[in-house]
Amino acid sequence: SESIGGIFQNLIYYRGTDKIVAVSEGVKKSLIEKGIPEKHIKVIYNGTPREKYKNIDPEKVAELRKLYQIKEGDFVLGCVSRKKKQEQIIQVLTKIDFPVTVIFAGITFQPEYETMVQAIPVQHKIHFTGLIPSGQILNYYKIFSIKILASTMEGLSQALLEAMALEVPVIATHAAGNPELVHDGENGFTFK
């Protein structure tokens, strides 16, 4: 993972700990590449508690449909994520010939998106929600046709776990821990 800094930090991680817990084999692999011995790393996957999904509010879901003008049968591509590689999602809209509503939950509009957004066909709608309180984010999944994660650096995505727990189809980059959750063509799709 890129968040691990230099040889001195790795030395502290290795000599200053009994074990390092990695949330995926992808994270374990990156730690090994940074010089941490494999025997010093234990993989323990993230989970998501079932009770977390009991508080989805149908009224809030209906309010979101109204807010984003989503009608029955509309195709909604949802991305719940902090800033990752969302430009990949915006760029692919130029290749889609049916109307798509894209909701980027968790980020605001970025200036570098301006040219890309102007190039997409007018039939598509894009919304940037900014930060969403964690107690409200699960309502968003209920308006998505598909959840997409465009990330090149990922431990084991809580957003993918949430979408899958709510039976929302998923698409994710084939990076880090994503392929451990999303088996291409079986329970979702991955892309480079």
C-alpha positions as CSV (number, residue, x, y, z in Angstrom):
1,S,0.0,0.0,0.0
2,E,1.2,3.5,-0.8
3,S,0.4,4.7,2.8
4,I,3.4,2.7,4.1
5,G,6.4,5.0,4.2
6,G,10.0,4.0,3.7
7,I,12.4,1.5,5.2
8,F,12.4,3.0,8.7
9,Q,8.7,2.8,9.0
10,N,8.8,-0.8,7.8
11,L,11.4,-1.6,10.4
12,I,9.2,-0.2,13.1
13,Y,6.2,-2.2,11.7
14,Y,8.3,-5.4,11.6
15,R,10.4,-5.1,14.8
16,G,7.8,-3.2,16.8
17,T,5.0,-5.6,16.4
18,D,4.2,-9.3,16.9
19,K,2.1,-9.5,13.7
20,I,0.7,-7.1,11.1
21,V,-3.0,-7.6,10.2
22,A,-3.7,-7.1,6.5
23,V,-7.4,-6.8,5.4
24,S,-6.8,-8.7,2.2
25,E,-4.2,-10.8,0.3
26,G,-3.7,-7.7,-1.9
27,V,-2.6,-5.6,1.1
28,K,-0.4,-8.5,2.3
29,K,1.3,-8.7,-1.1
30,S,2.0,-5.0,-1.1
31,L,3.4,-5.2,2.5
32,I,5.7,-8.1,1.3
33,E,6.8,-6.0,-1.6
34,K,7.7,-3.2,0.8
35,G,10.0,-5.6,2.7
36,I,7.8,-7.0,5.5
37,P,8.4,-10.7,5.9
38,E,5.4,-12.8,4.9
39,K,5.4,-14.8,8.2
40,H,4.9,-11.5,10.0
41,I,1.6,-10.8,8.2
42,K,-1.8,-12.3,9.0
43,V,-4.8,-11.7,6.7
44,I,-8.1,-11.0,8.5
45,Y,-10.8,-9.8,6.1
46,N,-13.1,-6.9,6.8
47,G,-16.7,-7.8,7.6
48,T,-20.0,-6.0,7.7
49,P,-22.5,-6.7,10.4
50,R,-26.0,-7.8,9.3
51,E,-27.8,-5.5,11.8
52,K,-26.3,-2.5,10.0
53,Y,-28.8,-3.0,7.2
54,K,-31.9,-3.0,9.3
55,N,-32.2,0.8,9.5
56,I,-32.7,1.6,5.8
57,D,-35.5,4.1,5.7
58,P,-37.9,3.6,2.7
59,E,-39.0,7.3,3.1
60,K,-35.4,8.5,2.8
61,V,-35.0,6.3,-0.3
62,A,-38.1,7.8,-1.8
63,E,-36.8,11.3,-1.0
64,L,-33.5,10.5,-2.8
65,R,-35.4,9.3,-5.9
66,K,-37.3,12.6,-5.9
67,L,-34.2,14.7,-5.2
68,Y,-32.3,13.1,-8.2
69,Q,-35.4,12.8,-10.4
70,I,-35.1,9.0,-10.7
71,K,-38.1,7.3,-12.2
72,E,-39.0,3.6,-12.3
73,G,-36.8,1.9,-14.9
74,D,-34.1,4.6,-14.8
75,F,-30.5,3.2,-14.9
76,V,-28.5,4.6,-11.9
77,L,-24.8,4.1,-11.6
78,G,-23.7,4.7,-8.0
79,C,-20.2,5.3,-6.7
80,V,-19.8,5.5,-2.9
81,S,-16.2,6.5,-2.4
82,R,-13.9,9.2,-1.4
83,K,-11.8,10.6,-4.2
84,K,-10.4,7.7,-6.3
85,K,-10.4,7.4,-10.1
86,Q,-13.9,8.7,-10.7
87,E,-12.8,10.2,-14.0
88,Q,-12.8,6.7,-15.5
89,I,-16.6,6.6,-14.8
90,I,-17.2,10.0,-16.3
91,Q,-15.1,9.1,-19.4
92,V,-17.0,5.8,-20.1
93,L,-20.3,7.8,-20.3
94,T,-19.3,8.9,-23.8
95,K,-19.5,5.2,-24.9
96,I,-23.0,4.5,-23.4
97,D,-25.9,5.1,-25.7
98,F,-28.8,4.9,-23.2
99,P,-29.5,7.5,-20.5
100,V,-27.6,7.0,-17.3
101,T,-27.8,8.8,-14.0
102,V,-24.5,8.8,-12.1
103,I,-24.4,9.6,-8.4
104,F,-21.0,10.2,-6.8
105,A,-21.7,9.8,-3.1
106,G,-18.8,11.0,-1.0
107,I,-17.1,13.6,-3.2
108,T,-17.7,17.0,-4.6
109,F,-17.3,18.1,-8.2
110,Q,-13.6,18.4,-9.0
111,P,-12.2,21.1,-11.4
112,E,-10.4,18.4,-13.4
113,Y,-13.7,16.9,-14.3
114,E,-15.0,20.0,-16.1
115,T,-13.8,19.1,-19.6
116,M,-14.8,15.4,-19.2
117,V,-18.3,16.4,-18.0
118,Q,-18.8,18.8,-20.9
119,A,-17.9,15.9,-23.4
120,I,-20.6,13.5,-22.2
121,P,-23.9,13.3,-24.0
122,V,-26.7,15.4,-22.6
123,Q,-28.9,12.3,-22.0
124,H,-26.7,11.5,-19.0
125,K,-27.1,13.2,-15.6
126,I,-24.2,13.4,-13.0
127,H,-24.6,14.3,-9.4
128,F,-21.9,14.9,-6.8
129,T,-23.3,14.7,-3.3
130,G,-20.3,15.7,-1.2
131,L,-19.8,13.9,2.1
132,I,-22.8,11.8,3.3
133,P,-23.2,11.0,7.0
134,S,-22.5,7.3,7.5
135,G,-26.0,6.7,9.0
136,Q,-27.6,7.9,5.7
137,I,-25.3,6.3,3.0
138,L,-27.0,2.9,3.0
139,N,-30.2,4.6,1.7
140,Y,-28.3,5.5,-1.5
141,Y,-27.5,1.9,-2.4
142,K,-31.3,1.3,-2.7
143,I,-31.5,3.7,-5.6
144,F,-28.5,2.3,-7.5
145,S,-28.9,-0.1,-10.4
146,I,-25.2,-0.9,-10.1
147,K,-22.5,0.2,-7.7
148,I,-19.1,0.9,-9.2
149,L,-15.7,1.4,-7.5
150,A,-13.0,3.0,-9.6
151,S,-9.9,2.6,-7.4
152,T,-6.3,1.7,-8.0
153,M,-5.5,1.4,-4.3
154,E,-7.9,-0.5,-2.1
155,G,-7.5,-2.7,1.0
156,L,-10.9,-4.4,1.1
157,S,-13.7,-2.0,0.2
158,Q,-16.4,-1.5,2.8
159,A,-18.5,0.1,0.0
160,L,-18.3,-3.1,-2.0
161,L,-19.2,-5.1,1.0
162,E,-22.2,-2.9,1.7
163,A,-23.4,-3.0,-1.9
164,M,-23.1,-6.8,-2.0
165,A,-24.9,-7.2,1.3
166,L,-27.8,-5.1,-0.1
167,E,-27.7,-7.3,-3.3
168,V,-26.7,-4.3,-5.5
169,P,-24.7,-5.6,-8.5
170,V,-21.0,-4.4,-8.4
171,I,-18.3,-3.4,-10.8
172,A,-14.8,-2.7,-9.5
173,T,-11.3,-2.2,-10.7
174,H,-9.1,-5.3,-10.6
175,A,-6.9,-3.8,-8.0
176,A,-5.6,-4.8,-4.5
177,G,-8.4,-6.4,-2.5
178,N,-11.2,-5.9,-5.0
179,P,-10.7,-9.2,-6.9
180,E,-11.0,-11.0,-3.5
181,L,-14.5,-9.8,-3.2
182,V,-15.6,-9.5,-6.8
183,H,-15.0,-12.6,-8.9
184,D,-15.3,-11.3,-12.5
185,G,-18.4,-12.7,-14.2
186,E,-19.5,-14.6,-11.1
187,N,-20.7,-12.1,-8.5
188,G,-19.8,-8.9,-10.3
189,F,-17.4,-7.6,-12.9
190,T,-13.9,-6.1,-12.7
191,F,-12.0,-3.9,-15.1
192,K,-8.4,-2.7,-15.4
